[in-house]
């Protein structure tokens, strides 16, 4: 009974590492897809020559995106940490399987049995690429925020043609 419980616990742990990795990356990719889409569409509206924004509204929009991009950069860094941690958890789970096999009098070659089933190095690289892309968006939005703050003032009733046009 004890051996069956140990086998089940070790197998479950190994399986859960993979499920956690895949689920977390699935959620992150969904988040990042929406994030990038929203950023690109918003920049298209900001750079649209037919759109006129007051200095205050342009500053508010760009500042909001600076904050959003800042949070996204932190999220990307967390994905790097998570993916690196999963590599350790996968090795620990594989070692537990080996130890269980040894306890049952069996030998087990970890290199043959446990080739990485998860694309961990690809995940770390992808998260680093997301950091680079999101940081670039952050800089663009930051520059827009700075320049929108120094743009001409909003239109008044006396001067209806003094709208801000970002190009």
Phi and psi in radians as a Rosetta constraint file:
Dihedral C 1 N 2 CA 2 C 2 CIRCULARHARMONIC -1.137 0.35
Dihedral N 2 CA 2 C 2 N 3 CIRCULARHARMONIC -0.690 0.35
Dihedral C 2 N 3 CA 3 C 3 CIRCULARHARMONIC -1.143 0.35
Dihedral N 3 CA 3 C 3 N 4 CIRCULARHARMONIC -0.692 0.35
Dihedral C 3 N 4 CA 4 C 4 CIRCULARHARMONIC -1.125 0.35
Dihedral N 4 CA 4 C 4 N 5 CIRCULARHARMONIC -0.723 0.35
Dihedral C 4 N 5 CA 5 C 5 CIRCULARHARMONIC -1.140 0.35
Dihedral N 5 CA 5 C 5 N 6 CIRCULARHARMONIC -0.721 0.35
Dihedral C 5 N 6 CA 6 C 6 CIRCULARHARMONIC -1.111 0.35
Dihedral N 6 CA 6 C 6 N 7 CIRCULARHARMONIC -0.779 0.35
Dihedral C 6 N 7 CA 7 C 7 CIRCULARHARMONIC -1.072 0.35
Dihedral N 7 CA 7 C 7 N 8 CIRCULARHARMONIC -0.787 0.35
Dihedral C 7 N 8 CA 8 C 8 CIRCULARHARMONIC -1.091 0.35
Dihedral N 8 CA 8 C 8 N 9 CIRCULARHARMONIC -0.771 0.35
Dihedral C 8 N 9 CA 9 C 9 CIRCULARHARMONIC -1.119 0.35
Dihedral N 9 CA 9 C 9 N 10 CIRCULARHARMONIC -0.769 0.35
Dihedral C 9 N 10 CA 10 C 10 CIRCULARHARMONIC -1.156 0.35
Dihedral N 10 CA 10 C 10 N 11 CIRCULARHARMONIC -0.788 0.35
Dihedral C 10 N 11 CA 11 C 11 CIRCULARHARMONIC -1.108 0.35
Dihedral N 11 CA 11 C 11 N 12 CIRCULARHARMONIC -0.736 0.35
Dihedral C 11 N 12 CA 12 C 12 CIRCULARHARMONIC -1.084 0.35
Dihedral N 12 CA 12 C 12 N 13 CIRCULARHARMONIC -0.755 0.35
Dihedral C 12 N 13 CA 13 C 13 CIRCULARHARMONIC -1.066 0.35
Dihedral N 13 CA 13 C 13 N 14 CIRCULARHARMONIC -0.783 0.35
Dihedral C 13 N 14 CA 14 C 14 CIRCULARHARMONIC -1.101 0.35
Dihedral N 14 CA 14 C 14 N 15 CIRCULARHARMONIC -0.746 0.35
Dihedral C 14 N 15 CA 15 C 15 CIRCULARHARMONIC -1.155 0.35
Dihedral N 15 CA 15 C 15 N 16 CIRCULARHARMONIC -0.701 0.35
Dihedral C 15 N 16 CA 16 C 16 CIRCULARHARMONIC -1.139 0.35
Dihedral N 16 CA 16 C 16 N 17 CIRCULARHARMONIC -0.580 0.35
Dihedral C 16 N 17 CA 17 C 17 CIRCULARHARMONIC -1.048 0.35
Dihedral N 17 CA 17 C 17 N 18 CIRCULARHARMONIC -0.814 0.35
Dihedral C 17 N 18 CA 18 C 18 CIRCULARHARMONIC -1.157 0.35
Dihedral N 18 CA 18 C 18 N 19 CIRCULARHARMONIC -0.734 0.35
Dihedral C 18 N 19 CA 19 C 19 CIRCULARHARMONIC -1.129 0.35
Dihedral N 19 CA 19 C 19 N 20 CIRCULARHARMONIC -0.753 0.35
Dihedral C 19 N 20 CA 20 C 20 CIRCULARHARMONIC -1.078 0.35
Dihedral N 20 CA 20 C 20 N 21 CIRCULARHARMONIC -0.782 0.35
Dihedral C 20 N 21 CA 21 C 21 CIRCULARHARMONIC -1.035 0.35
Dihedral N 21 CA 21 C 21 N 22 CIRCULARHARMONIC -0.893 0.35
Dihedral C 21 N 22 CA 22 C 22 CIRCULARHARMONIC -1.147 0.35
Dihedral N 22 CA 22 C 22 N 23 CIRCULARHARMONIC -0.708 0.35
Dihedral C 22 N 23 CA 23 C 23 CIRCULARHARMONIC -1.154 0.35
Dihedral N 23 CA 23 C 23 N 24 CIRCULARHARMONIC -0.755 0.35
Dihedral C 23 N 24 CA 24 C 24 CIRCULARHARMONIC -1.129 0.35
Dihedral N 24 CA 24 C 24 N 25 CIRCULARHARMONIC -0.770 0.35
Dihedral C 24 N 25 CA 25 C 25 CIRCULARHARMONIC -1.184 0.35
Dihedral N 25 CA 25 C 25 N 26 CIRCULARHARMONIC -0.603 0.35
Dihedral C 25 N 26 CA 26 C 26 CIRCULARHARMONIC -1.068 0.35
Dihedral N 26 CA 26 C 26 N 27 CIRCULARHARMONIC -0.815 0.35
Dihedral C 26 N 27 CA 27 C 27 CIRCULARHARMONIC -1.119 0.35
Dihedral N 27 CA 27 C 27 N 28 CIRCULARHARMONIC -0.729 0.35
Dihedral C 27 N 28 CA 28 C 28 CIRCULARHARMONIC -1.112 0.35
Dihedral N 28 CA 28 C 28 N 29 CIRCULARHARMONIC -0.749 0.35
Dihedral C 28 N 29 CA 29 C 29 CIRCULARHARMONIC -1.140 0.35
Dihedral N 29 CA 29 C 29 N 30 CIRCULARHARMONIC -0.630 0.35
Dihedral C 29 N 30 CA 30 C 30 CIRCULARHARMONIC -1.135 0.35
Dihedral N 30 CA 30 C 30 N 31 CIRCULARHARMONIC -0.801 0.35
Dihedral C 30 N 31 CA 31 C 31 CIRCULARHARMONIC -1.037 0.35
Dihedral N 31 CA 31 C 31 N 32 CIRCULARHARMONIC -0.849 0.35
Dihedral C 31 N 32 CA 32 C 32 CIRCULARHARMONIC -1.179 0.35
Dihedral N 32 CA 32 C 32 N 33 CIRCULARHARMONIC -0.589 0.35
Dihedral C 32 N 33 CA 33 C 33 CIRCULARHARMONIC -1.120 0.35
Dihedral N 33 CA 33 C 33 N 34 CIRCULARHARMONIC -0.816 0.35
Dihedral C 33 N 34 CA 34 C 34 CIRCULARHARMONIC -1.135 0.35
Dihedral N 34 CA 34 C 34 N 35 CIRCULARHARMONIC -0.750 0.35
Dihedral C 34 N 35 CA 35 C 35 CIRCULARHARMONIC -1.005 0.35
Dihedral N 35 CA 35 C 35 N 36 CIRCULARHARMONIC -0.885 0.35
Dihedral C 35 N 36 CA 36 C 36 CIRCULARHARMONIC -1.132 0.35
Dihedral N 36 CA 36 C 36 N 37 CIRCULARHARMONIC -0.740 0.35
Dihedral C 36 N 37 CA 37 C 37 CIRCULARHARMONIC -1.052 0.35
Dihedral N 37 CA 37 C 37 N 38 CIRCULARHARMONIC -0.819 0.35
Dihedral C 37 N 38 CA 38 C 38 CIRCULARHARMONIC -1.105 0.35
Dihedral N 38 CA 38 C 38 N 39 CIRCULARHARMONIC -0.707 0.35
Dihedral C 38 N 39 CA 39 C 39 CIRCULARHARMONIC -1.128 0.35
Dihedral N 39 CA 39 C 39 N 40 CIRCULARHARMONIC -0.811 0.35
Dihedral C 39 N 40 CA 40 C 40 CIRCULARHARMONIC -1.148 0.35
Dihedral N 40 CA 40 C 40 N 41 CIRCULARHARMONIC -0.757 0.35
Dihedral C 40 N 41 CA 41 C 41 CIRCULARHARMONIC -1.112 0.35
Dihedral N 41 CA 41 C 41 N 42 CIRCULARHARMONIC -0.727 0.35
Dihedral C 41 N 42 CA 42 C 42 CIRCULARHARMONIC -1.128 0.35
Dihedral N 42 CA 42 C 42 N 43 CIRCULARHARMONIC -0.715 0.35
Dihedral C 42 N 43 CA 43 C 43 CIRCULARHARMONIC -1.139 0.35
Dihedral N 43 CA 43 C 43 N 44 CIRCULARHARMONIC -0.624 0.35
Dihedral C 43 N 44 CA 44 C 44 CIRCULARHARMONIC -1.085 0.35
Dihedral N 44 CA 44 C 44 N 45 CIRCULARHARMONIC -0.714 0.35
Dihedral C 44 N 45 CA 45 C 45 CIRCULARHARMONIC -1.173 0.35
Dihedral N 45 CA 45 C 45 N 46 CIRCULARHARMONIC -0.687 0.35
Dihedral C 45 N 46 CA 46 C 46 CIRCULARHARMONIC -1.137 0.35
Dihedral N 46 CA 46 C 46 N 47 CIRCULARHARMONIC -0.712 0.35
Dihedral C 46 N 47 CA 47 C 47 CIRCULARHARMONIC -1.517 0.35
Dihedral N 47 CA 47 C 47 N 48 CIRCULARHARMONIC -0.040 0.35
Dihedral C 47 N 48 CA 48 C 48 CIRCULARHARMONIC -1.156 0.35
Dihedral N 48 CA 48 C 48 N 49 CIRCULARHARMONIC 2.156 0.35
Dihedral C 48 N 49 CA 49 C 49 CIRCULARHARMONIC -1.228 0.35
Dihedral N 49 CA 49 C 49 N 50 CIRCULARHARMONIC -0.306 0.35
Dihedral C 49 N 50 CA 50 C 50 CIRCULARHARMONIC -1.511 0.35
Dihedral N 50 CA 50 C 50 N 51 CIRCULARHARMONIC -0.198 0.35
Dihedral C 50 N 51 CA 51 C 51 CIRCULARHARMONIC -1.589 0.35
Dihedral N 51 CA 51 C 51 N 52 CIRCULARHARMONIC 2.358 0.35
Dihedral C 51 N 52 CA 52 C 52 CIRCULARHARMONIC -2.053 0.35
Dihedral N 52 CA 52 C 52 N 53 CIRCULARHARMONIC 2.245 0.35
Dihedral C 52 N 53 CA 53 C 53 CIRCULARHARMONIC -2.169 0.35
Dihedral N 53 CA 53 C 53 N 54 CIRCULARHARMONIC 2.516 0.35
Dihedral C 53 N 54 CA 54 C 54 CIRCULARHARMONIC -1.329 0.35
Dihedral N 54 CA 54 C 54 N 55 CIRCULARHARMONIC 2.806 0.35
Dihedral C 54 N 55 CA 55 C 55 CIRCULARHARMONIC -1.050 0.35
Dihedral N 55 CA 55 C 55 N 56 CIRCULARHARMONIC -0.712 0.35
Dihedral C 55 N 56 CA 56 C 56 CIRCULARHARMONIC -1.150 0.35
Dihedral N 56 CA 56 C 56 N 57 CIRCULARHARMONIC -0.781 0.35
Dihedral C 56 N 57 CA 57 C 57 CIRCULARHARMONIC -1.205 0.35
Dihedral N 57 CA 57 C 57 N 58 CIRCULARHARMONIC -0.668 0.35
Dihedral C 57 N 58 CA 58 C 58 CIRCULARHARMONIC -1.132 0.35
Dihedral N 58 CA 58 C 58 N 59 CIRCULARHARMONIC -0.721 0.35
Dihedral C 58 N 59 CA 59 C 59 CIRCULARHARMONIC -1.136 0.35
Dihedral N 59 CA 59 C 59 N 60 CIRCULARHARMONIC -0.714 0.35
Dihedral C 59 N 60 CA 60 C 60 CIRCULARHARMONIC -1.123 0.35
Dihedral N 60 CA 60 C 60 N 61 CIRCULARHARMONIC -0.784 0.35
Dihedral C 60 N 61 CA 61 C 61 CIRCULARHARMONIC -1.089 0.35
Dihedral N 61 CA 61 C 61 N 62 CIRCULARHARMONIC -0.859 0.35
Dihedral C 61 N 62 CA 62 C 62 CIRCULARHARMONIC -1.168 0.35
Dihedral N 62 CA 62 C 62 N 63 CIRCULARHARMONIC -0.663 0.35
Dihedral C 62 N 63 CA 63 C 63 CIRCULARHARMONIC -1.133 0.35
Dihedral N 63 CA 63 C 63 N 64 CIRCULARHARMONIC -0.695 0.35
Dihedral C 63 N 64 CA 64 C 64 CIRCULARHARMONIC -1.063 0.35
Dihedral N 64 CA 64 C 64 N 65 CIRCULARHARMONIC -0.730 0.35
Dihedral C 64 N 65 CA 65 C 65 CIRCULARHARMONIC -1.250 0.35
Dihedral N 65 CA 65 C 65 N 66 CIRCULARHARMONIC -0.526 0.35
Dihedral C 65 N 66 CA 66 C 66 CIRCULARHARMONIC -1.078 0.35
Dihedral N 66 CA 66 C 66 N 67 CIRCULARHARMONIC -0.791 0.35
Dihedral C 66 N 67 CA 67 C 67 CIRCULARHARMONIC -1.136 0.35
Dihedral N 67 CA 67 C 67 N 68 CIRCULARHARMONIC -0.793 0.35
Dihedral C 67 N 68 CA 68 C 68 CIRCULARHARMONIC -1.057 0.35
Dihedral N 68 CA 68 C 68 N 69 CIRCULARHARMONIC -0.776 0.35
Dihedral C 68 N 69 CA 69 C 69 CIRCULARHARMONIC -1.146 0.35
Dihedral N 69 CA 69 C 69 N 70 CIRCULARHARMONIC -0.625 0.35
Dihedral C 69 N 70 CA 70 C 70 CIRCULARHARMONIC -1.051 0.35
Dihedral N 70 CA 70 C 70 N 71 CIRCULARHARMONIC -0.794 0.35
Dihedral C 70 N 71 CA 71 C 71 CIRCULARHARMONIC -1.125 0.35
Dihedral N 71 CA 71 C 71 N 72 CIRCULARHARMONIC -0.653 0.35
Dihedral C 71 N 72 CA 72 C 72 CIRCULARHARMONIC -1.160 0.35
Dihedral N 72 CA 72 C 72 N 73 CIRCULARHARMONIC -0.653 0.35
Dihedral C 72 N 73 CA 73 C 73 CIRCULARHARMONIC -1.083 0.35
Dihedral N 73 CA 73 C 73 N 74 CIRCULARHARMONIC -0.763 0.35
Dihedral C 73 N 74 CA 74 C 74 CIRCULARHARMONIC -1.084 0.35
Dihedral N 74 CA 74 C 74 N 75 CIRCULARHARMONIC -0.725 0.35
Dihedral C 74 N 75 CA 75 C 75 CIRCULARHARMONIC -1.072 0.35
Dihedral N 75 CA 75 C 75 N 76 CIRCULARHARMONIC -0.717 0.35
Dihedral C 75 N 76 CA 76 C 76 CIRCULARHARMONIC -1.116 0.35
Dihedral N 76 CA 76 C 76 N 77 CIRCULARHARMONIC -0.723 0.35
Dihedral C 76 N 77 CA 77 C 77 CIRCULARHARMONIC -1.084 0.35
Dihedral N 77 CA 77 C 77 N 78 CIRCULARHARMONIC -0.677 0.35
Dihedral C 77 N 78 CA 78 C 78 CIRCULARHARMONIC -1.122 0.35
Dihedral N 78 CA 78 C 78 N 79 CIRCULARHARMONIC -0.578 0.35
Dihedral C 78 N 79 CA 79 C 79 CIRCULARHARMONIC -1.204 0.35
Dihedral N 79 CA 79 C 79 N 80 CIRCULARHARMONIC -0.581 0.35
Dihedral C 79 N 80 CA 80 C 80 CIRCULARHARMONIC -1.109 0.35
Dihedral N 80 CA 80 C 80 N 81 CIRCULARHARMONIC -0.839 0.35
Dihedral C 80 N 81 CA 81 C 81 CIRCULARHARMONIC -1.056 0.35
Dihedral N 81 CA 81 C 81 N 82 CIRCULARHARMONIC -0.796 0.35
Dihedral C 81 N 82 CA 82 C 82 CIRCULARHARMONIC -1.056 0.35
Dihedral N 82 CA 82 C 82 N 83 CIRCULARHARMONIC -0.843 0.35
Dihedral C 82 N 83 CA 83 C 83 CIRCULARHARMONIC -1.129 0.35
Dihedral N 83 CA 83 C 83 N 84 CIRCULARHARMONIC -0.676 0.35
Dihedral C 83 N 84 CA 84 C 84 CIRCULARHARMONIC -1.147 0.35
Dihedral N 84 CA 84 C 84 N 85 CIRCULARHARMONIC -0.671 0.35
Dihedral C 84 N 85 CA 85 C 85 CIRCULARHARMONIC -1.171 0.35
Dihedral N 85 CA 85 C 85 N 86 CIRCULARHARMONIC -0.576 0.35
Dihedral C 85 N 86 CA 86 C 86 CIRCULARHARMONIC -1.134 0.35
Dihedral N 86 CA 86 C 86 N 87 CIRCULARHARMONIC -0.614 0.35
Dihedral C 86 N 87 CA 87 C 87 CIRCULARHARMONIC -1.038 0.35
Dihedral N 87 CA 87 C 87 N 88 CIRCULARHARMONIC -0.740 0.35
Dihedral C 87 N 88 CA 88 C 88 CIRCULARHARMONIC -1.162 0.35
Dihedral N 88 CA 88 C 88 N 89 CIRCULARHARMONIC -0.770 0.35
Dihedral C 88 N 89 CA 89 C 89 CIRCULARHARMONIC -1.115 0.35
Dihedral N 89 CA 89 C 89 N 90 CIRCULARHARMONIC -0.649 0.35
Dihedral C 89 N 90 CA 90 C 90 CIRCULARHARMONIC -1.159 0.35
Dihedral N 90 CA 90 C 90 N 91 CIRCULARHARMONIC -0.711 0.35
Dihedral C 90 N 91 CA 91 C 91 CIRCULARHARMONIC -1.134 0.35
Dihedral N 91 CA 91 C 91 N 92 CIRCULARHARMONIC -0.713 0.35
Dihedral C 91 N 92 CA 92 C 92 CIRCULARHARMONIC -1.125 0.35
Dihedral N 92 CA 92 C 92 N 93 CIRCULARHARMONIC -0.708 0.35
Dihedral C 92 N 93 CA 93 C 93 CIRCULARHARMONIC -1.161 0.35
Dihedral N 93 CA 93 C 93 N 94 CIRCULARHARMONIC -0.701 0.35
Dihedral C 93 N 94 CA 94 C 94 CIRCULARHARMONIC -1.139 0.35
Dihedral N 94 CA 94 C 94 N 95 CIRCULARHARMONIC -0.688 0.35
Dihedral C 94 N 95 CA 95 C 95 CIRCULARHARMONIC -1.122 0.35
Dihedral N 95 CA 95 C 95 N 96 CIRCULARHARMONIC -0.654 0.35
Dihedral C 95 N 96 CA 96 C 96 CIRCULARHARMONIC -1.129 0.35
Dihedral N 96 CA 96 C 96 N 97 CIRCULARHARMONIC -0.646 0.35
Dihedral C 96 N 97 CA 97 C 97 CIRCULARHARMONIC -1.130 0.35
Dihedral N 97 CA 97 C 97 N 98 CIRCULARHARMONIC -0.758 0.35
Dihedral C 97 N 98 CA 98 C 98 CIRCULARHARMONIC -1.089 0.35
Dihedral N 98 CA 98 C 98 N 99 CIRCULARHARMONIC -0.772 0.35
Dihedral C 98 N 99 CA 99 C 99 CIRCULARHARMONIC -1.093 0.35
Dihedral N 99 CA 99 C 99 N 100 CIRCULARHARMONIC -0.670 0.35
Dihedral C 99 N 100 CA 100 C 100 CIRCULARHARMONIC -1.142 0.35
Dihedral N 100 CA 100 C 100 N 101 CIRCULARHARMONIC -0.717 0.35
Dihedral C 100 N 101 CA 101 C 101 CIRCULARHARMONIC -1.112 0.35
Dihedral N 101 CA 101 C 101 N 102 CIRCULARHARMONIC -0.743 0.35
Dihedral C 101 N 102 CA 102 C 102 CIRCULARHARMONIC -1.100 0.35
Dihedral N 102 CA 102 C 102 N 103 CIRCULARHARMONIC -0.665 0.35
Dihedral C 102 N 103 CA 103 C 103 CIRCULARHARMONIC -1.147 0.35
Dihedral N 103 CA 103 C 103 N 104 CIRCULARHARMONIC -0.474 0.35
Dihedral C 103 N 104 CA 104 C 104 CIRCULARHARMONIC -1.633 0.35
Dihedral N 104 CA 104 C 104 N 105 CIRCULARHARMONIC 0.166 0.35
Dihedral C 104 N 105 CA 105 C 105 CIRCULARHARMONIC 1.389 0.35
Dihedral N 105 CA 105 C 105 N 106 CIRCULARHARMONIC 0.322 0.35
Dihedral C 105 N 106 CA 106 C 106 CIRCULARHARMONIC -1.900 0.35
Dihedral N 106 CA 106 C 106 N 107 CIRCULARHARMONIC 2.674 0.35
Dihedral C 106 N 107 CA 107 C 107 CIRCULARHARMONIC -1.846 0.35
Dihedral N 107 CA 107 C 107 N 108 CIRCULARHARMONIC 2.591 0.35
Dihedral C 107 N 108 CA 108 C 108 CIRCULARHARMONIC -2.531 0.35
Dihedral N 108 CA 108 C 108 N 109 CIRCULARHARMONIC 2.190 0.35
Dihedral C 108 N 109 CA 109 C 109 CIRCULARHARMONIC -1.625 0.35
Dihedral N 109 CA 109 C 109 N 110 CIRCULARHARMONIC 1.928 0.35
Dihedral C 109 N 110 CA 110 C 110 CIRCULARHARMONIC -1.095 0.35
Dihedral N 110 CA 110 C 110 N 111 CIRCULARHARMONIC -0.631 0.35
Dihedral C 110 N 111 CA 111 C 111 CIRCULARHARMONIC -1.125 0.35
Dihedral N 111 CA 111 C 111 N 112 CIRCULARHARMONIC -0.599 0.35
Dihedral C 111 N 112 CA 112 C 112 CIRCULARHARMONIC -1.397 0.35
Dihedral N 112 CA 112 C 112 N 113 CIRCULARHARMONIC -0.702 0.35
Dihedral C 112 N 113 CA 113 C 113 CIRCULARHARMONIC -1.462 0.35
Dihedral N 113 CA 113 C 113 N 114 CIRCULARHARMONIC -0.543 0.35
Dihedral C 113 N 114 CA 114 C 114 CIRCULARHARMONIC -2.181 0.35
Dihedral N 114 CA 114 C 114 N 115 CIRCULARHARMONIC 1.063 0.35
Dihedral C 114 N 115 CA 115 C 115 CIRCULARHARMONIC -1.216 0.35
Dihedral N 115 CA 115 C 115 N 116 CIRCULARHARMONIC 2.536 0.35
Dihedral C 115 N 116 CA 116 C 116 CIRCULARHARMONIC -0.902 0.35
Dihedral N 116 CA 116 C 116 N 117 CIRCULARHARMONIC 2.037 0.35
Dihedral C 116 N 117 CA 117 C 117 CIRCULARHARMONIC -1.511 0.35
Dihedral N 117 CA 117 C 117 N 118 CIRCULARHARMONIC -0.196 0.35
Dihedral C 117 N 118 CA 118 C 118 CIRCULARHARMONIC -1.992 0.35
Dihedral N 118 CA 118 C 118 N 119 CIRCULARHARMONIC 2.419 0.35
Dihedral C 118 N 119 CA 119 C 119 CIRCULARHARMONIC -1.392 0.35
Dihedral N 119 CA 119 C 119 N 120 CIRCULARHARMONIC 1.175 0.35
Dihedral C 119 N 120 CA 120 C 120 CIRCULARHARMONIC -1.164 0.35
Dihedral N 120 CA 120 C 120 N 121 CIRCULARHARMONIC -0.792 0.35
Dihedral C 120 N 121 CA 121 C 121 CIRCULARHARMONIC -1.132 0.35
Dihedral N 121 CA 121 C 121 N 122 CIRCULARHARMONIC -0.626 0.35
Dihedral C 121 N 122 CA 122 C 122 CIRCULARHARMONIC -1.146 0.35
Dihedral N 122 CA 122 C 122 N 123 CIRCULARHARMONIC -0.687 0.35
Dihedral C 122 N 123 CA 123 C 123 CIRCULARHARMONIC -1.124 0.35
Dihedral N 123 CA 123 C 123 N 124 CIRCULARHARMONIC -0.755 0.35
Dihedral C 123 N 124 CA 124 C 124 CIRCULARHARMONIC -1.117 0.35
Dihedral N 124 CA 124 C 124 N 125 CIRCULARHARMONIC -0.772 0.35
Dihedral C 124 N 125 CA 125 C 125 CIRCULARHARMONIC -1.056 0.35
Dihedral N 125 CA 125 C 125 N 126 CIRCULARHARMONIC -0.780 0.35
Dihedral C 125 N 126 CA 126 C 126 CIRCULARHARMONIC -1.082 0.35
Dihedral N 126 CA 126 C 126 N 127 CIRCULARHARMONIC -0.725 0.35
Dihedral C 126 N 127 CA 127 C 127 CIRCULARHARMONIC -1.142 0.35
Dihedral N 127 CA 127 C 127 N 128 CIRCULARHARMONIC -0.659 0.35
Dihedral C 127 N 128 CA 128 C 128 CIRCULARHARMONIC -1.145 0.35
Dihedral N 128 CA 128 C 128 N 129 CIRCULARHARMONIC -0.682 0.35
Dihedral C 128 N 129 CA 129 C 129 CIRCULARHARMONIC -1.119 0.35
Dihedral N 129 CA 129 C 129 N 130 CIRCULARHARMONIC -0.664 0.35
Dihedral C 129 N 130 CA 130 C 130 CIRCULARHARMONIC -1.125 0.35
Dihedral N 130 CA 130 C 130 N 131 CIRCULARHARMONIC -0.662 0.35
Dihedral C 130 N 131 CA 131 C 131 CIRCULARHARMONIC -1.062 0.35
Dihedral N 131 CA 131 C 131 N 132 CIRCULARHARMONIC -0.799 0.35
Dihedral C 131 N 132 CA 132 C 132 CIRCULARHARMONIC -1.100 0.35
Dihedral N 132 CA 132 C 132 N 133 CIRCULARHARMONIC -0.817 0.35
Dihedral C 132 N 133 CA 133 C 133 CIRCULARHARMONIC -1.136 0.35
Dihedral N 133 CA 133 C 133 N 134 CIRCULARHARMONIC -0.747 0.35
Dihedral C 133 N 134 CA 134 C 134 CIRCULARHARMONIC -1.214 0.35
Dihedral N 134 CA 134 C 134 N 135 CIRCULARHARMONIC -0.633 0.35
Dihedral C 134 N 135 CA 135 C 135 CIRCULARHARMONIC -1.123 0.35
Dihedral N 135 CA 135 C 135 N 136 CIRCULARHARMONIC -0.652 0.35
Dihedral C 135 N 136 CA 136 C 136 CIRCULARHARMONIC -1.114 0.35
Dihedral N 136 CA 136 C 136 N 137 CIRCULARHARMONIC -0.780 0.35
Dihedral C 136 N 137 CA 137 C 137 CIRCULARHARMONIC -1.063 0.35
Dihedral N 137 CA 137 C 137 N 138 CIRCULARHARMONIC -0.695 0.35
Dihedral C 137 N 138 CA 138 C 138 CIRCULARHARMONIC -1.045 0.35
Dihedral N 138 CA 138 C 138 N 139 CIRCULARHARMONIC -0.775 0.35
Dihedral C 138 N 139 CA 139 C 139 CIRCULARHARMONIC -1.139 0.35
Dihedral N 139 CA 139 C 139 N 140 CIRCULARHARMONIC -0.727 0.35
Dihedral C 139 N 140 CA 140 C 140 CIRCULARHARMONIC -1.076 0.35
Dihedral N 140 CA 140 C 140 N 141 CIRCULARHARMONIC -0.832 0.35
Dihedral C 140 N 141 CA 141 C 141 CIRCULARHARMONIC -1.126 0.35
Dihedral N 141 CA 141 C 141 N 142 CIRCULARHARMONIC -0.645 0.35
Dihedral C 141 N 142 CA 142 C 142 CIRCULARHARMONIC -1.111 0.35
Dihedral N 142 CA 142 C 142 N 143 CIRCULARHARMONIC -0.767 0.35
Dihedral C 142 N 143 CA 143 C 143 CIRCULARHARMONIC -1.103 0.35
Dihedral N 143 CA 143 C 143 N 144 CIRCULARHARMONIC -0.718 0.35
Dihedral C 143 N 144 CA 144 C 144 CIRCULARHARMONIC -1.083 0.35
Dihedral N 144 CA 144 C 144 N 145 CIRCULARHARMONIC -0.682 0.35
Dihedral C 144 N 145 CA 145 C 145 CIRCULARHARMONIC -1.126 0.35
Dihedral N 145 CA 145 C 145 N 146 CIRCULARHARMONIC -0.745 0.35
Dihedral C 145 N 146 CA 146 C 146 CIRCULARHARMONIC -1.139 0.35
Dihedral N 146 CA 146 C 146 N 147 CIRCULARHARMONIC -0.816 0.35
Dihedral C 146 N 147 CA 147 C 147 CIRCULARHARMONIC -1.261 0.35
Dihedral N 147 CA 147 C 147 N 148 CIRCULARHARMONIC -0.508 0.35
Dihedral C 147 N 148 CA 148 C 148 CIRCULARHARMONIC -1.233 0.35
Dihedral N 148 CA 148 C 148 N 149 CIRCULARHARMONIC -0.519 0.35
Dihedral C 148 N 149 CA 149 C 149 CIRCULARHARMONIC -1.230 0.35
Dihedral N 149 CA 149 C 149 N 150 CIRCULARHARMONIC -0.510 0.35
Dihedral C 149 N 150 CA 150 C 150 CIRCULARHARMONIC -1.737 0.35
Dihedral N 150 CA 150 C 150 N 151 CIRCULARHARMONIC 0.129 0.35
Dihedral C 150 N 151 CA 151 C 151 CIRCULARHARMONIC -1.255 0.35
Dihedral N 151 CA 151 C 151 N 152 CIRCULARHARMONIC 2.857 0.35
Dihedral C 151 N 152 CA 152 C 152 CIRCULARHARMONIC -0.993 0.35
Dihedral N 152 CA 152 C 152 N 153 CIRCULARHARMONIC 2.728 0.35
Dihedral C 152 N 153 CA 153 C 153 CIRCULARHARMONIC -1.236 0.35
Dihedral N 153 CA 153 C 153 N 154 CIRCULARHARMONIC 2.969 0.35
Dihedral C 153 N 154 CA 154 C 154 CIRCULARHARMONIC -1.185 0.35
Dihedral N 154 CA 154 C 154 N 155 CIRCULARHARMONIC 2.767 0.35
Dihedral C 154 N 155 CA 155 C 155 CIRCULARHARMONIC -1.164 0.35
Dihedral N 155 CA 155 C 155 N 156 CIRCULARHARMONIC 2.613 0.35
Dihedral C 155 N 156 CA 156 C 156 CIRCULARHARMONIC -2.095 0.35
Dihedral N 156 CA 156 C 156 N 157 CIRCULARHARMONIC 3.019 0.35
Dihedral C 156 N 157 CA 157 C 157 CIRCULARHARMONIC -1.180 0.35
Dihedral N 157 CA 157 C 157 N 158 CIRCULARHARMONIC -0.541 0.35
Dihedral C 157 N 158 CA 158 C 158 CIRCULARHARMONIC -1.303 0.35
Dihedral N 158 CA 158 C 158 N 159 CIRCULARHARMONIC -0.520 0.35
Dihedral C 158 N 159 CA 159 C 159 CIRCULARHARMONIC -2.250 0.35
Dihedral N 159 CA 159 C 159 N 160 CIRCULARHARMONIC 1.381 0.35
Dihedral C 159 N 160 CA 160 C 160 CIRCULARHARMONIC -1.178 0.35
Dihedral N 160 CA 160 C 160 N 161 CIRCULARHARMONIC -0.297 0.35
Dihedral C 160 N 161 CA 161 C 161 CIRCULARHARMONIC -1.692 0.35
Dihedral N 161 CA 161 C 161 N 162 CIRCULARHARMONIC 0.218 0.35
Dihedral C 161 N 162 CA 162 C 162 CIRCULARHARMONIC -1.702 0.35
Dihedral N 162 CA 162 C 162 N 163 CIRCULARHARMONIC 0.850 0.35
Dihedral C 162 N 163 CA 163 C 163 CIRCULARHARMONIC -1.453 0.35
Dihedral N 163 CA 163 C 163 N 164 CIRCULARHARMONIC 2.748 0.35
Dihedral C 163 N 164 CA 164 C 164 CIRCULARHARMONIC -1.490 0.35
Dihedral N 164 CA 164 C 164 N 165 CIRCULARHARMONIC 2.230 0.35
Dihedral C 164 N 165 CA 165 C 165 CIRCULARHARMONIC -2.147 0.35
Dihedral N 165 CA 165 C 165 N 166 CIRCULARHARMONIC 1.986 0.35
Dihedral C 165 N 166 CA 166 C 166 CIRCULARHARMONIC -1.579 0.35
Dihedral N 166 CA 166 C 166 N 167 CIRCULARHARMONIC 2.230 0.35
